[in-house]
Amino acid sequence: MSAAKTSGPAPRAWQRMLSGRRLDLLDPSPLDIEVTDIAHGLARVARWNGQTHGPHIFSVAQHTLLVEAVMRAQSPRIDHRVRLAAMLHDAPEYVIGDMISPFKAVIGGSYKQVEKRLLSAIHIRFGLPAILPAEIEKLIKTADMGAAYLEATHLAGFSVTEARRLFGRDPKLPPAIQHDYLAPWSATKAEKRFMARFKALLA
């Protein structure tokens, strides 16, 4: 006779946000997503696992603004909704953190599934398609790789040759913009600038 199985409570799969929202990671609702939570969280998540030069971390919030700046430089006339999508491309990391690409390759698809569900909910919350068209995804990826090239060579200790091999070409941002976006900001500054750009694009 087999022993009766006992089951405890299901593991918690939601996170309490400072806005008061309770976001379910397995079944995220657009109604539980607030841009203030995204800005606050991303401003405190480090790119490159914190392995960057400077008195502050280089935050995901600052990275997303750099990506949008690269896209703006590469496609000056592109629609503001596409720029907003570029700025939100890493928004799920306000909940799940910035997992570096080598580790994503190790753990496989489960991380990607959670990330995609969160991003779809974020898109719906802010009036974007749940799944972006392939050509828009390609534009965002190009800008993202350009931003990664700049971060790698200016902040993360990569040689130009290594960065070119891994991330492609230098996006050639104007020097003033490049200097601004590649000087790591404090969390407070990153959060405020994220919010200001979000509001400008949404308007």
N, C-alpha and C positions, 0 to 999 in steps of 0.2 A: 504494500500500500504506500503510495507516494505521499510525501509531506505536502500539506496545503501551502499554496503560494501566497505570500503576503506582499502587498504592494503599498509602498509609502506614497506620500504626496508627489505629484509631478514636479520636476525641477523647475525653478523659476526661469522664465524666458523673457521677462520684461525688465525694462530699466525705468526708474523714476527720474524724470527730468526736472531741472530747476524751475521750469515754467509750471510744474505741477502735473504735466502730462505723464502717462504711463505707456511707454512704447513697447509693444510686443515684437520681439525680434523675429519670431517665426511667422507671424501674420500681421505685419505692420499696417496700421490704418493711416491714411493721409490726414485724418482728423487729429491724430496724436503727434503731428509734426509741426514744430514751430521754428521759424528761422532764427529766433533769438537763441534757442538751444543749439542749433547747428553752428552759429557763429561762435558761441561760447566754447563749445566742445572742440571745434576745429582749430581755434586759436591756441589750444592747449595740447594738441597732438603734434608730436615731432615728426618731421620728415627724416628719412635716412637713419631711422633709429637713434636720432640725436647726434649722429656722427658728422657734425658740421661745425665750421668755425663761427665765432662770434659770441657776444655776451648773452644772447638769447637763443633758444631753439629756433630753427627755421620751421615754422608751423605749417600745417596743411592749409589753414586759412590763407596764409600768405602765398602758398603755392597755387591755390586756386585762382587768386587774383593775378598772379604771374601768368598762368595759363590763359586767362581771359585777355591779358595785355598782349601776349604773343599772338593770339587769334586776331585781335584788333589790328595789330601791325601787319599781319599776313593778309587779312581780308577786311579792309577798312569799311566796306559797305555792307558787311554781313548783318543780317537781322538781329535785333537786340535779344530776341528769344533764343537764338542760337548761342549768343554770348552768355546768356543766363544759364543755359544748359552746360556750357563749358565751365562756368564758375561752380556749378553744382555737381560736376562729374565725380568728385571724391566726397560728396556730402555724407554718404553712409559711414564714413570714418569718424563722424562725431559720436557714433555709438560703438563701432567695432574696432576703432583704432586704425593706424596706418601700418598694415602688415607689408613688409618689404617683399618685392617680387620673388627673390630666391625662396623665401619661406612659403609663399603661395604655391610655388611649384612643388614643394614637398607635401603639403597637406591636400592638394587636389581640389575637387569640385565643390565640396560642401561649403567652403567659405564663399565661393562665387555665388552660390544659390542664395545665401543670406544677403549678400551684397546687392544682388540684382533685385530682390524683393524690396529691400529698403530704398534703392534708387528709384524704382517704379513708383513707390508710394510718395517719395519726395517730389518726383516730376508731377504727379497728379495734383499734389497739394498746391503747387505753384503754377498750374495751368499749362504744363508741358505734356507731350505724349508720354504715356507710360514707358514705351520703348521707342527710342529715337530712330529715324531712318538711317540706313547704313551710311549714306553719304555724309550725314551730320556727325555720326560716330567717328568717321574717318577724319573729318576736320578737327574734331576735338582731340583725337589721338595724336594727330600731327602737332597740334599746339602743345599738348601734354609732353610729348617727346622733346620738343624744343625747349620747354621750361626745364625738363629734367637735364638736358645738356648744359644749360646755364648753371643750374644748381650744382651739378656734378663738378664742373670745372671751376666755379667760383667759391663753392662752399664745402664740398664733400671730398676734396683731395684727389679727384680723378685727373689724369693727364688728358690733353686734348685728343690724342690718338685713341685712348681707351674710350672716352666719352663719345667720340665720333662713331666708333665701332658699335657701341651699345645703344646710343640714343639718336644717331643721325647728325644732321647738320646744325650749326649755330644759327639760330633764327634771326640774328643781327638786329636786335632791338636798338632803338636810339639810346645813346650813352646815358642820358639823364634818367630815362625810364628804367634802364637796366640797373643803374646804381641804386635807385630808390627801391626797386623790388627785390634786390639781392642783398640788401643790408638787413639782417634779421631784426624783426620788430618785437617789441614786448607783446605779451598776450593781450593786454588791454588795447594797444594800438591795432593789432591784427584784427581783433574782434570789431572794433569801431570801423575800421576801413572795410571790412567784409560787409558789415551792415549798410554802410553808406553806398557801396557799389551795388549791392543787392537792390536797394531801394531805387537807385538810379536806373537800373536795368528793368526792374519791374514796372517802373513808371513809363 
